[in-house]
């Protein structure tokens, strides 16, 4: 039984999303303790492996957002150590974190994405074959960190410099003027979705993690056929990358209700303003229930 095995909630780390990870991990830890599990928190740092050995961790519950926590690195280390973990494996995690790789896989599988261009630091951008506005973002970062909305060519260099501060590659993507929908996937099923309406220019880091800055519409205010299409598209994206456990798939709907996948988040946030817990609640699943379902996926995989 999982209640007999010691669970380490891995959180913190050194990515730009450290603060959010600590909040998510703390919420997960309290839920596990409330459910009667033997759980401890581990702030992932240089002594990560020693911490796991000292605490005699038997299962890792991953709550590391961005960076090496979500790009497959930690997952690979856990596999070397023989410790089962929640969520997607090494390859799926790496693919989902890299927006260039994931977009190419989506296109291969016929999953719609916004028109995009990948550029590298030092490379000049001579032509872009889609209309303004553009979304400029790092190719391997999360939580809308380093993202800018570019409405005219003169703003591009500043936006690229911001994106390059988080890595050597950037994505220039057409801004889809329509609704933003996030679909929760849990153990190979689409739970449902939420429509986000930020009071800021777009759903950026501040809007995501500051209470009151975003309106959440549950379920989304779209017709049933569009909703089902969004859910099936999200599940197809999850499956195309080979993801497991819980993910959150971010989409934009154009004015005709056609969805485009922005990205798949393999370790969704679990804070008080996070979307996956809201979606799970809509599906009748409490926060502790969601945590237990994610944990049960480890048992099914191992």
C-alpha positions as CSV (number, residue, x, y, z in Angstrom):
1,X,0.0,0.0,0.0
2,X,1.1,3.5,-0.8
3,X,0.4,4.7,2.8
4,X,3.1,2.3,4.0
5,X,5.8,3.9,1.8
6,X,7.6,7.2,2.6
7,X,6.8,9.9,0.1
8,X,9.1,12.9,-0.5
9,X,7.5,16.0,-1.9
10,X,10.2,17.5,-4.1
11,X,9.9,21.2,-4.4
12,X,11.8,24.5,-4.7
13,X,14.8,24.0,-6.9
14,X,16.6,26.8,-8.6
15,X,14.4,27.7,-11.6
16,X,12.6,31.0,-12.0
17,X,9.5,29.3,-10.7
18,X,11.0,28.4,-7.3
19,X,8.6,30.5,-5.3
20,X,5.5,28.9,-6.9
21,X,7.0,25.4,-6.5
22,X,7.4,25.9,-2.8
23,X,3.8,27.0,-2.5
24,X,2.6,24.0,-4.6
25,X,4.8,21.6,-2.6
26,X,3.6,22.8,0.7
27,X,-0.1,22.4,-0.3
28,X,0.7,18.9,-1.6
29,X,2.5,17.9,1.6
30,X,-0.4,19.1,3.8
31,X,-2.9,17.1,1.6
32,X,-0.8,14.0,1.9
33,X,-0.4,14.3,5.6
34,X,-4.2,14.8,5.9
35,X,-4.8,11.6,4.0
36,X,-2.5,9.7,6.3
37,X,0.6,9.3,4.2
38,X,4.1,9.3,5.5
39,X,5.3,12.4,3.7
40,X,8.2,14.9,4.0
41,X,9.2,17.9,2.0
42,X,12.5,18.1,0.3
43,X,13.8,21.5,-1.1
44,X,15.8,20.3,-4.0
45,X,19.4,21.6,-4.0
46,X,23.0,20.3,-4.4
47,X,22.5,17.7,-1.7
48,X,19.3,16.3,-3.3
49,X,20.5,12.7,-3.6
50,X,21.8,12.7,0.0
51,X,18.4,14.1,1.2
52,X,16.6,11.3,-0.5
53,X,18.8,8.6,1.0
54,X,18.8,10.2,4.5
55,X,15.0,10.4,4.5
56,X,14.7,6.9,2.9
57,X,12.3,8.2,0.3
58,X,10.4,5.4,-1.5
59,X,8.2,7.6,-3.8
60,X,8.9,11.1,-5.1
61,X,5.9,13.4,-5.6
62,X,7.2,16.0,-8.0
63,X,6.3,19.6,-7.4
64,X,9.2,21.2,-9.2
65,X,8.1,23.8,-11.8
66,X,10.4,24.8,-14.7
67,X,14.1,24.2,-15.1
68,X,15.6,20.8,-14.3
69,X,12.5,19.9,-12.3
70,X,10.3,19.8,-15.3
71,X,12.7,19.1,-18.2
72,X,13.4,15.4,-17.4
73,X,16.7,15.9,-15.5
74,X,15.3,15.1,-12.0
75,X,13.2,12.3,-13.5
76,X,16.4,10.8,-15.0
77,X,18.1,11.0,-11.6
78,X,15.2,9.3,-9.9
79,X,15.2,6.5,-12.4
80,X,19.0,6.0,-11.8
81,X,18.2,5.9,-8.0
82,X,15.3,3.5,-8.6
83,X,12.7,5.8,-7.0
84,X,9.3,5.9,-8.6
85,X,7.9,9.4,-9.2
86,X,4.7,11.1,-10.1
87,X,4.0,12.4,-13.6
88,X,5.7,12.1,-17.0
89,X,8.9,10.2,-17.7
90,X,12.2,11.7,-18.9
91,X,11.5,11.9,-22.6
92,X,7.9,13.3,-22.3
93,X,9.1,15.9,-19.7
94,X,11.9,17.0,-21.9
95,X,9.7,17.3,-25.0
96,X,7.0,19.2,-23.2
97,X,9.4,21.7,-21.7
98,X,11.0,22.4,-25.1
99,X,8.5,24.4,-27.1
100,X,10.3,23.9,-30.4
101,X,10.4,20.1,-30.0
102,X,6.8,19.9,-28.7
103,X,5.4,22.1,-31.5
104,X,7.1,19.9,-34.2
105,X,5.6,16.8,-32.6
106,X,2.2,18.4,-32.5
107,X,2.4,19.3,-36.2
108,X,3.5,15.7,-37.0
109,X,0.4,14.4,-35.3
110,X,-1.9,17.0,-37.0
111,X,-2.5,18.9,-33.7
112,X,-3.0,22.6,-34.4
113,X,-0.6,25.2,-33.1
114,X,-0.3,28.9,-33.8
115,X,2.0,29.9,-36.6
116,X,5.5,30.2,-35.2
117,X,9.1,30.9,-35.8
118,X,12.1,29.6,-33.7
119,X,15.1,32.0,-33.5
120,X,18.4,31.7,-31.7
121,X,20.4,34.4,-29.9
122,X,22.6,36.3,-32.4
123,X,20.3,35.4,-35.3
124,X,18.7,38.2,-37.2
125,X,14.9,38.0,-37.8
126,X,14.4,39.1,-41.4
127,X,10.8,38.0,-42.1
128,X,7.9,36.7,-40.2
129,X,5.0,35.3,-42.2
130,X,2.1,36.1,-39.9
131,X,0.4,39.2,-38.7
132,X,0.9,41.2,-35.6
133,X,0.5,41.0,-32.6
134,X,3.2,38.4,-31.9
135,X,4.0,36.5,-28.7
136,X,7.7,36.3,-28.0
137,X,8.8,33.8,-25.3
138,X,11.7,31.6,-24.2
139,X,11.8,28.2,-25.9
140,X,12.2,26.4,-22.6
141,X,10.6,28.2,-19.7
142,X,7.2,28.1,-17.9
143,X,4.7,30.2,-16.0
144,X,4.8,32.9,-18.8
145,X,8.3,34.0,-17.6
146,X,10.1,36.1,-20.2
147,X,7.0,36.5,-22.4
148,X,6.1,39.7,-24.3
149,X,3.4,40.8,-26.6
150,X,4.8,42.5,-29.6
151,X,2.5,44.8,-31.5
152,X,5.0,46.5,-33.9
153,X,8.4,45.6,-35.3
154,X,10.2,48.2,-33.2
155,X,9.3,46.2,-30.0
156,X,10.8,42.9,-31.2
157,X,14.5,43.4,-30.1
158,X,13.5,44.3,-26.6
159,X,11.1,41.3,-26.4
160,X,13.8,38.9,-27.8
161,X,16.4,40.2,-25.2
162,X,13.9,39.5,-22.5
163,X,13.3,36.0,-23.8
164,X,17.1,35.3,-24.3
165,X,17.7,36.2,-20.7
166,X,16.1,32.8,-20.0
167,X,17.9,30.7,-22.7
168,X,19.5,30.8,-26.1
169,X,16.4,30.2,-28.2
170,X,13.1,32.1,-28.5
171,X,9.7,31.5,-30.0
172,X,7.9,34.1,-32.1
173,X,4.3,33.1,-32.3
174,X,1.2,34.6,-33.7
175,X,-1.2,35.9,-31.0
176,X,-4.5,34.1,-31.4
177,X,-7.2,36.7,-30.7
178,X,-9.8,34.7,-28.8
179,X,-10.5,32.8,-25.6
180,X,-7.7,31.2,-23.5
181,X,-8.8,27.7,-22.3
182,X,-6.8,25.4,-20.1
183,X,-7.7,21.7,-20.0
184,X,-6.8,19.4,-17.2
185,X,-5.7,15.8,-18.0
186,X,-5.6,13.1,-15.3
187,X,-4.6,9.5,-15.9
188,X,-5.3,9.5,-19.6
189,X,-8.7,11.3,-19.4
190,X,-9.7,15.0,-19.9
191,X,-11.1,16.3,-16.6
192,X,-12.6,19.5,-18.0
193,X,-11.4,23.0,-18.5
194,X,-11.3,26.6,-17.3
195,X,-11.4,29.8,-19.3
196,X,-9.1,32.5,-18.0
197,X,-9.8,36.2,-18.3
198,X,-6.8,38.2,-17.0
199,X,-7.2,41.9,-16.1
200,X,-3.7,42.5,-17.4
201,X,-2.6,42.5,-21.0
202,X,-2.3,38.7,-21.0
203,X,-2.2,35.7,-18.6
204,X,1.4,36.5,-17.4
205,X,3.2,35.4,-14.2
206,X,1.7,38.2,-12.2
207,X,-1.8,37.4,-13.4
208,X,-1.3,33.7,-12.7
209,X,-0.1,34.0,-9.1
210,X,-1.7,37.1,-7.7
211,X,-5.2,36.6,-6.4
212,X,-7.8,38.8,-7.9
213,X,-6.1,39.7,-11.2
214,X,-7.7,36.9,-13.2
215,X,-11.3,35.8,-13.6
216,X,-11.8,32.1,-13.9
217,X,-14.8,30.8,-15.8
218,X,-15.7,27.2,-14.9
219,X,-16.7,25.6,-17.2
220,X,-15.6,27.9,-20.1
221,X,-18.3,29.9,-21.7
222,X,-18.2,28.1,-25.0
223,X,-20.7,25.8,-26.8
224,X,-20.5,22.0,-26.0
225,X,-19.1,21.1,-29.4
226,X,-16.2,23.6,-29.1
227,X,-15.6,22.4,-25.5
228,X,-15.4,18.8,-26.6
229,X,-13.1,19.7,-29.4
230,X,-10.8,21.6,-27.0
231,X,-10.7,18.6,-24.6
232,X,-10.0,16.1,-27.4
233,X,-7.3,18.3,-28.8
234,X,-5.7,18.7,-25.4
235,X,-5.8,14.9,-24.7
236,X,-4.2,14.4,-28.2
237,X,-1.4,16.7,-27.3
238,X,-0.8,15.0,-23.9
239,X,-0.7,11.6,-25.7
240,X,1.5,12.8,-28.6
241,X,4.3,13.7,-26.1
242,X,3.8,10.5,-24.2
243,X,2.8,12.2,-21.0
244,X,1.5,10.4,-17.8
245,X,-0.4,11.4,-14.7
246,X,-1.7,14.9,-14.5
247,X,-1.0,17.6,-17.0
248,X,-2.5,20.9,-17.9
249,X,-2.8,21.8,-21.6
250,X,-3.0,25.5,-22.6
251,X,-4.9,26.4,-25.7
252,X,-6.2,29.5,-27.5
253,X,-9.5,29.4,-29.4
254,X,-9.8,31.7,-32.4
255,X,-13.0,33.6,-33.2
256,X,-14.5,30.5,-34.9
257,X,-13.8,28.3,-31.8
258,X,-10.9,26.4,-33.4
259,X,-8.3,25.4,-30.8
260,X,-4.5,25.8,-31.0
261,X,-2.2,24.2,-28.5
262,X,0.3,26.5,-26.8
263,X,2.0,24.0,-24.5
264,X,1.6,21.0,-22.2
265,X,2.6,21.5,-18.5
266,X,3.8,18.2,-17.1
267,X,3.9,19.5,-13.5
268,X,1.0,21.9,-13.2
269,X,0.8,24.3,-10.3
270,X,-0.9,23.3,-7.1
271,X,-1.3,26.7,-5.4
272,X,-4.5,28.4,-4.2
273,X,-4.8,30.2,-7.6
274,X,-3.7,27.2,-9.8
275,X,-5.9,25.9,-12.6
276,X,-5.7,22.1,-12.3
277,X,-7.2,22.1,-8.8
278,X,-10.0,24.4,-10.0
279,X,-10.7,22.0,-13.0
280,X,-10.6,19.0,-10.7
281,X,-13.1,20.7,-8.4
282,X,-15.4,21.2,-11.3
283,X,-15.2,17.5,-12.0
284,X,-16.1,16.7,-8.4
285,X,-12.6,16.0,-7.2
286,X,-11.3,17.7,-4.0
287,X,-7.7,18.9,-3.7
288,X,-6.8,15.9,-1.5
289,X,-8.6,13.6,-3.9
290,X,-6.7,15.0,-6.8
291,X,-3.4,14.5,-5.0
292,X,-4.4,10.9,-4.3
293,X,-5.3,10.2,-7.9
294,X,-1.9,11.6,-9.1
295,X,-0.2,9.3,-6.6
296,X,-2.3,6.3,-7.6
297,X,-0.8,6.7,-11.1
298,X,2.6,5.8,-9.7
299,X,1.1,2.5,-8.4
300,X,-0.4,1.8,-11.8
301,X,2.9,2.4,-13.5
302,X,5.1,0.4,-11.1
